[in-house]
Amino acid sequence: MDVPKSTGIVLTENYAMKPLASVSGLYFSHPQARYFTVGHIAKDQLEDYAKRKGMSFFEVEKWLSSNMG
């Protein structure tokens, strides 16, 4: 398989992938694996997180809006 020819992805001398947007990964699965999602974030949790990050509530709310209940 000629990967550089078929994908345009090459490795540098330090084994970095080019172009920079290239990604790779190893994916493992098991028939007995159980997956979960993170629950919704409540307003008090968002306020606490914003305070700890030194960010405004509205800025944090913007970035985490998809996780809010």
Jmol script that loads the backbone (N, CA, C; Angstrom):
load data "model"
ATOM      1  N   MET A   1       0.840  -1.172   0.000  1.00  0.00           N
ATOM      2  CA  MET A   1       0.000   0.000   0.000  1.00  0.00           C
ATOM      3  C   MET A   1       0.890   1.241   0.000  1.00  0.00           C
ATOM      4  N   ASP A   2       0.729   2.085  -0.958  1.00  0.00           N
ATOM      5  CA  ASP A   2       1.524   3.306  -1.061  1.00  0.00           C
ATOM      6  C   ASP A   2       0.766   4.445  -0.384  1.00  0.00           C
ATOM      7  N   VAL A   3       0.934   4.551   0.939  1.00  0.00           N
ATOM      8  CA  VAL A   3       0.172   5.519   1.730  1.00  0.00           C
ATOM      9  C   VAL A   3       0.391   6.954   1.264  1.00  0.00           C
ATOM     10  N   PRO A   4       1.641   7.428   1.101  1.00  0.00           N
ATOM     11  CA  PRO A   4       1.805   8.819   0.665  1.00  0.00           C
ATOM     12  C   PRO A   4       1.094   9.100  -0.671  1.00  0.00           C
ATOM     13  N   LYS A   5       1.138   8.171  -1.580  1.00  0.00           N
ATOM     14  CA  LYS A   5       0.510   8.379  -2.887  1.00  0.00           C
ATOM     15  C   LYS A   5      -1.018   8.369  -2.770  1.00  0.00           C
ATOM     16  N   SER A   6      -1.570   7.452  -1.979  1.00  0.00           N
ATOM     17  CA  SER A   6      -3.026   7.337  -1.905  1.00  0.00           C
ATOM     18  C   SER A   6      -3.676   8.339  -0.949  1.00  0.00           C
ATOM     19  N   THR A   7      -2.925   8.859   0.032  1.00  0.00           N
ATOM     20  CA  THR A   7      -3.527   9.778   1.010  1.00  0.00           C
ATOM     21  C   THR A   7      -2.913  11.172   1.015  1.00  0.00           C
ATOM     22  N   GLY A   8      -1.686  11.301   0.522  1.00  0.00           N
ATOM     23  CA  GLY A   8      -0.996  12.586   0.596  1.00  0.00           C
ATOM     24  C   GLY A   8      -0.363  12.836   1.950  1.00  0.00           C
ATOM     25  N   ILE A   9      -0.352  11.822   2.814  1.00  0.00           N
ATOM     26  CA  ILE A   9       0.214  11.953   4.160  1.00  0.00           C
ATOM     27  C   ILE A   9       1.619  11.359   4.169  1.00  0.00           C
ATOM     28  N   VAL A  10       2.563  12.109   4.736  1.00  0.00           N
ATOM     29  CA  VAL A  10       3.941  11.636   4.854  1.00  0.00           C
ATOM     30  C   VAL A  10       4.404  11.814   6.289  1.00  0.00           C
ATOM     31  N   LEU A  11       5.455  11.093   6.661  1.00  0.00           N
ATOM     32  CA  LEU A  11       6.061  11.244   7.989  1.00  0.00           C
ATOM     33  C   LEU A  11       7.341  12.045   7.858  1.00  0.00           C
ATOM     34  N   THR A  12       7.576  12.958   8.814  1.00  0.00           N
ATOM     35  CA  THR A  12       8.811  13.715   8.834  1.00  0.00           C
ATOM     36  C   THR A  12       9.906  12.836   9.427  1.00  0.00           C
ATOM     37  N   GLU A  13      11.113  13.349   9.486  1.00  0.00           N
ATOM     38  CA  GLU A  13      12.215  12.585  10.075  1.00  0.00           C
ATOM     39  C   GLU A  13      12.008  12.313  11.555  1.00  0.00           C
ATOM     40  N   ASN A  14      11.140  13.115  12.210  1.00  0.00           N
ATOM     41  CA  ASN A  14      10.814  12.909  13.624  1.00  0.00           C
ATOM     42  C   ASN A  14       9.493  12.173  13.806  1.00  0.00           C
ATOM     43  N   TYR A  15       8.976  11.602  12.740  1.00  0.00           N
ATOM     44  CA  TYR A  15       7.745  10.807  12.726  1.00  0.00           C
ATOM     45  C   TYR A  15       6.478  11.622  12.993  1.00  0.00           C
ATOM     46  N   ALA A  16       6.525  12.915  12.684  1.00  0.00           N
ATOM     47  CA  ALA A  16       5.311  13.725  12.737  1.00  0.00           C
ATOM     48  C   ALA A  16       4.602  13.556  11.396  1.00  0.00           C
ATOM     49  N   MET A  17       3.286  13.638  11.421  1.00  0.00           N
ATOM     50  CA  MET A  17       2.519  13.483  10.190  1.00  0.00           C
ATOM     51  C   MET A  17       2.341  14.836   9.508  1.00  0.00           C
ATOM     52  N   LYS A  18       2.488  14.843   8.196  1.00  0.00           N
ATOM     53  CA  LYS A  18       2.224  16.031   7.387  1.00  0.00           C
ATOM     54  C   LYS A  18       1.214  15.653   6.335  1.00  0.00           C
ATOM     55  N   PRO A  19       0.231  16.439   6.013  1.00  0.00           N
ATOM     56  CA  PRO A  19      -0.023  17.781   6.527  1.00  0.00           C
ATOM     57  C   PRO A  19      -0.437  17.759   7.993  1.00  0.00           C
ATOM     58  N   LEU A  20      -0.353  18.917   8.630  1.00  0.00           N
ATOM     59  CA  LEU A  20      -0.598  19.012  10.068  1.00  0.00           C
ATOM     60  C   LEU A  20      -1.990  18.566  10.473  1.00  0.00           C
ATOM     61  N   ALA A  21      -2.953  18.636   9.572  1.00  0.00           N
ATOM     62  CA  ALA A  21      -4.326  18.236   9.906  1.00  0.00           C
ATOM     63  C   ALA A  21      -4.508  16.717   9.887  1.00  0.00           C
ATOM     64  N   SER A  22      -3.463  15.981   9.580  1.00  0.00           N
ATOM     65  CA  SER A  22      -3.556  14.519   9.546  1.00  0.00           C
ATOM     66  C   SER A  22      -3.688  13.965  10.955  1.00  0.00           C
ATOM     67  N   VAL A  23      -4.513  12.970  11.127  1.00  0.00           N
ATOM     68  CA  VAL A  23      -4.678  12.332  12.429  1.00  0.00           C
ATOM     69  C   VAL A  23      -4.672  10.821  12.258  1.00  0.00           C
ATOM     70  N   SER A  24      -4.290  10.149  13.303  1.00  0.00           N
ATOM     71  CA  SER A  24      -4.359   8.691  13.300  1.00  0.00           C
ATOM     72  C   SER A  24      -4.690   8.258  14.718  1.00  0.00           C
ATOM     73  N   GLY A  25      -5.101   7.038  14.850  1.00  0.00           N
ATOM     74  CA  GLY A  25      -5.429   6.564  16.180  1.00  0.00           C
ATOM     75  C   GLY A  25      -5.559   5.062  16.215  1.00  0.00           C
ATOM     76  N   LEU A  26      -5.534   4.536  17.406  1.00  0.00           N
ATOM     77  CA  LEU A  26      -5.779   3.120  17.626  1.00  0.00           C
ATOM     78  C   LEU A  26      -7.124   2.995  18.310  1.00  0.00           C
ATOM     79  N   TYR A  27      -7.967   2.169  17.794  1.00  0.00           N
ATOM     80  CA  TYR A  27      -9.310   2.018  18.344  1.00  0.00           C
ATOM     81  C   TYR A  27      -9.476   0.583  18.834  1.00  0.00           C
ATOM     82  N   PHE A  28      -9.883   0.445  20.063  1.00  0.00           N
ATOM     83  CA  PHE A  28     -10.069  -0.864  20.664  1.00  0.00           C
ATOM     84  C   PHE A  28     -11.537  -1.024  21.059  1.00  0.00           C
ATOM     85  N   SER A  29     -12.029  -2.209  20.943  1.00  0.00           N
ATOM     86  CA  SER A  29     -13.401  -2.458  21.374  1.00  0.00           C
ATOM     87  C   SER A  29     -13.488  -3.840  22.004  1.00  0.00           C
ATOM     88  N   HIS A  30     -14.554  -4.028  22.739  1.00  0.00           N
ATOM     89  CA  HIS A  30     -14.787  -5.307  23.380  1.00  0.00           C
ATOM     90  C   HIS A  30     -16.295  -5.501  23.475  1.00  0.00           C
ATOM     91  N   PRO A  31     -16.786  -6.695  23.216  1.00  0.00           N
ATOM     92  CA  PRO A  31     -18.227  -6.921  23.243  1.00  0.00           C
ATOM     93  C   PRO A  31     -18.883  -6.605  24.593  1.00  0.00           C
ATOM     94  N   GLN A  32     -18.125  -6.669  25.671  1.00  0.00           N
ATOM     95  CA  GLN A  32     -18.690  -6.390  26.992  1.00  0.00           C
ATOM     96  C   GLN A  32     -18.445  -4.951  27.449  1.00  0.00           C
ATOM     97  N   ALA A  33     -17.868  -4.120  26.571  1.00  0.00           N
ATOM     98  CA  ALA A  33     -17.598  -2.730  26.929  1.00  0.00           C
ATOM     99  C   ALA A  33     -18.914  -1.975  27.122  1.00  0.00           C
ATOM    100  N   ARG A  34     -18.921  -1.045  28.058  1.00  0.00           N
ATOM    101  CA  ARG A  34     -20.081  -0.208  28.318  1.00  0.00           C
ATOM    102  C   ARG A  34     -19.654   1.244  28.148  1.00  0.00           C
ATOM    103  N   TYR A  35     -20.415   1.986  27.390  1.00  0.00           N
ATOM    104  CA  TYR A  35     -20.084   3.374  27.113  1.00  0.00           C
ATOM    105  C   TYR A  35     -21.059   4.287  27.839  1.00  0.00           C
ATOM    106  N   PHE A  36     -20.648   5.512  28.077  1.00  0.00           N
ATOM    107  CA  PHE A  36     -21.489   6.446  28.813  1.00  0.00           C
ATOM    108  C   PHE A  36     -21.292   7.845  28.251  1.00  0.00           C
ATOM    109  N   THR A  37     -22.198   8.714  28.594  1.00  0.00           N
ATOM    110  CA  THR A  37     -22.069  10.124  28.236  1.00  0.00           C
ATOM    111  C   THR A  37     -21.975  10.938  29.515  1.00  0.00           C
ATOM    112  N   VAL A  38     -21.461  12.124  29.394  1.00  0.00           N
ATOM    113  CA  VAL A  38     -21.382  13.030  30.527  1.00  0.00           C
ATOM    114  C   VAL A  38     -22.743  13.689  30.671  1.00  0.00           C
ATOM    115  N   GLY A  39     -23.238  13.751  31.886  1.00  0.00           N
ATOM    116  CA  GLY A  39     -24.544  14.363  32.134  1.00  0.00           C
ATOM    117  C   GLY A  39     -24.528  15.859  31.896  1.00  0.00           C
ATOM    118  N   HIS A  40     -25.687  16.452  31.982  1.00  0.00           N
ATOM    119  CA  HIS A  40     -25.807  17.888  31.774  1.00  0.00           C
ATOM    120  C   HIS A  40     -25.147  18.655  32.916  1.00  0.00           C
ATOM    121  N   ILE A  41     -24.601  19.808  32.579  1.00  0.00           N
ATOM    122  CA  ILE A  41     -23.953  20.676  33.556  1.00  0.00           C
ATOM    123  C   ILE A  41     -24.992  21.652  34.096  1.00  0.00           C
ATOM    124  N   ALA A  42     -25.084  21.739  35.405  1.00  0.00           N
ATOM    125  CA  ALA A  42     -26.024  22.667  36.050  1.00  0.00           C
ATOM    126  C   ALA A  42     -25.404  24.061  36.138  1.00  0.00           C
ATOM    127  N   LYS A  43     -26.247  25.062  36.351  1.00  0.00           N
ATOM    128  CA  LYS A  43     -25.784  26.458  36.408  1.00  0.00           C
ATOM    129  C   LYS A  43     -24.752  26.665  37.514  1.00  0.00           C
ATOM    130  N   ASP A  44     -24.957  26.052  38.684  1.00  0.00           N
ATOM    131  CA  ASP A  44     -23.996  26.228  39.774  1.00  0.00           C
ATOM    132  C   ASP A  44     -22.635  25.631  39.426  1.00  0.00           C
ATOM    133  N   GLN A  45     -22.627  24.529  38.690  1.00  0.00           N
ATOM    134  CA  GLN A  45     -21.365  23.929  38.265  1.00  0.00           C
ATOM    135  C   GLN A  45     -20.660  24.835  37.262  1.00  0.00           C
ATOM    136  N   LEU A  46     -21.442  25.437  36.375  1.00  0.00           N
ATOM    137  CA  LEU A  46     -20.891  26.349  35.380  1.00  0.00           C
ATOM    138  C   LEU A  46     -20.287  27.585  36.051  1.00  0.00           C
ATOM    139  N   GLU A  47     -20.983  28.123  37.048  1.00  0.00           N
ATOM    140  CA  GLU A  47     -20.473  29.280  37.787  1.00  0.00           C
ATOM    141  C   GLU A  47     -19.167  28.947  38.494  1.00  0.00           C
ATOM    142  N   ASP A  48     -19.113  27.776  39.131  1.00  0.00           N
ATOM    143  CA  ASP A  48     -17.906  27.346  39.831  1.00  0.00           C
ATOM    144  C   ASP A  48     -16.749  27.160  38.862  1.00  0.00           C
ATOM    145  N   TYR A  49     -17.027  26.533  37.727  1.00  0.00           N
ATOM    146  CA  TYR A  49     -15.985  26.303  36.720  1.00  0.00           C
ATOM    147  C   TYR A  49     -15.448  27.628  36.186  1.00  0.00           C
ATOM    148  N   ALA A  50     -16.346  28.562  35.885  1.00  0.00           N
ATOM    149  CA  ALA A  50     -15.933  29.867  35.375  1.00  0.00           C
ATOM    150  C   ALA A  50     -15.037  30.581  36.389  1.00  0.00           C
ATOM    151  N   LYS A  51     -15.401  30.507  37.658  1.00  0.00           N
ATOM    152  CA  LYS A  51     -14.616  31.139  38.718  1.00  0.00           C
ATOM    153  C   LYS A  51     -13.219  30.520  38.789  1.00  0.00           C
ATOM    154  N   ARG A  52     -13.154  29.188  38.766  1.00  0.00           N
ATOM    155  CA  ARG A  52     -11.856  28.505  38.855  1.00  0.00           C
ATOM    156  C   ARG A  52     -10.978  28.760  37.639  1.00  0.00           C
ATOM    157  N   LYS A  53     -11.596  28.936  36.460  1.00  0.00           N
ATOM    158  CA  LYS A  53     -10.837  29.187  35.237  1.00  0.00           C
ATOM    159  C   LYS A  53     -10.504  30.663  35.052  1.00  0.00           C
ATOM    160  N   GLY A  54     -11.105  31.538  35.883  1.00  0.00           N
ATOM    161  CA  GLY A  54     -10.880  32.971  35.733  1.00  0.00           C
ATOM    162  C   GLY A  54     -11.553  33.521  34.483  1.00  0.00           C
ATOM    163  N   MET A  55     -12.671  32.922  34.105  1.00  0.00           N
ATOM    164  CA  MET A  55     -13.412  33.341  32.908  1.00  0.00           C
ATOM    165  C   MET A  55     -14.780  33.856  33.328  1.00  0.00           C
ATOM    166  N   SER A  56     -15.418  34.595  32.424  1.00  0.00           N
ATOM    167  CA  SER A  56     -16.765  35.065  32.723  1.00  0.00           C
ATOM    168  C   SER A  56     -17.752  33.914  32.569  1.00  0.00           C
ATOM    169  N   PHE A  57     -18.845  34.020  33.288  1.00  0.00           N
ATOM    170  CA  PHE A  57     -19.889  33.007  33.206  1.00  0.00           C
ATOM    171  C   PHE A  57     -20.378  32.864  31.772  1.00  0.00           C
ATOM    172  N   PHE A  58     -20.562  33.990  31.087  1.00  0.00           N
ATOM    173  CA  PHE A  58     -21.111  33.963  29.731  1.00  0.00           C
ATOM    174  C   PHE A  58     -20.156  33.329  28.726  1.00  0.00           C
ATOM    175  N   GLU A  59     -18.845  33.524  28.931  1.00  0.00           N
ATOM    176  CA  GLU A  59     -17.860  32.906  28.047  1.00  0.00           C
ATOM    177  C   GLU A  59     -17.868  31.384  28.212  1.00  0.00           C
ATOM    178  N   VAL A  60     -17.901  30.931  29.460  1.00  0.00           N
ATOM    179  CA  VAL A  60     -17.947  29.496  29.729  1.00  0.00           C
ATOM    180  C   VAL A  60     -19.261  28.906  29.214  1.00  0.00           C
ATOM    181  N   GLU A  61     -20.338  29.632  29.424  1.00  0.00           N
ATOM    182  CA  GLU A  61     -21.639  29.172  28.945  1.00  0.00           C
ATOM    183  C   GLU A  61     -21.633  28.997  27.426  1.00  0.00           C
ATOM    184  N   LYS A  62     -20.965  29.912  26.729  1.00  0.00           N
ATOM    185  CA  LYS A  62     -20.864  29.827  25.265  1.00  0.00           C
ATOM    186  C   LYS A  62     -20.167  28.537  24.839  1.00  0.00           C
ATOM    187  N   TRP A  63     -19.039  28.226  25.497  1.00  0.00           N
ATOM    188  CA  TRP A  63     -18.252  27.056  25.095  1.00  0.00           C
ATOM    189  C   TRP A  63     -18.867  25.737  25.537  1.00  0.00           C
ATOM    190  N   LEU A  64     -19.619  25.737  26.621  1.00  0.00           N
ATOM    191  CA  LEU A  64     -20.178  24.492  27.148  1.00  0.00           C
ATOM    192  C   LEU A  64     -21.689  24.385  26.957  1.00  0.00           C
ATOM    193  N   SER A  65     -22.251  25.207  26.103  1.00  0.00           N
ATOM    194  CA  SER A  65     -23.707  25.248  25.940  1.00  0.00           C
ATOM    195  C   SER A  65     -24.292  23.883  25.535  1.00  0.00           C
ATOM    196  N   SER A  66     -23.559  23.101  24.764  1.00  0.00           N
ATOM    197  CA  SER A  66     -24.093  21.801  24.341  1.00  0.00           C
ATOM    198  C   SER A  66     -24.164  20.807  25.502  1.00  0.00           C
ATOM    199  N   ASN A  67     -23.483  21.096  26.614  1.00  0.00           N
ATOM    200  CA  ASN A  67     -23.510  20.200  27.776  1.00  0.00           C
ATOM    201  C   ASN A  67     -24.442  20.683  28.885  1.00  0.00           C
ATOM    202  N   MET A  68     -25.120  21.783  28.643  1.00  0.00           N
ATOM    203  CA  MET A  68     -26.000  22.336  29.671  1.00  0.00           C
ATOM    204  C   MET A  68     -27.387  21.705  29.585  1.00  0.00           C
ATOM    205  N   GLY A  69     -28.031  21.568  30.738  1.00  0.00           N
ATOM    206  CA  GLY A  69     -29.354  20.971  30.809  1.00  0.00           C
ATOM    207  C   GLY A  69     -30.460  21.923  30.467  1.00  0.00           C
TER     208      GLY A  69
END
end "model"
wireframe off; spacefill off
backbone 0.3
color backbone group
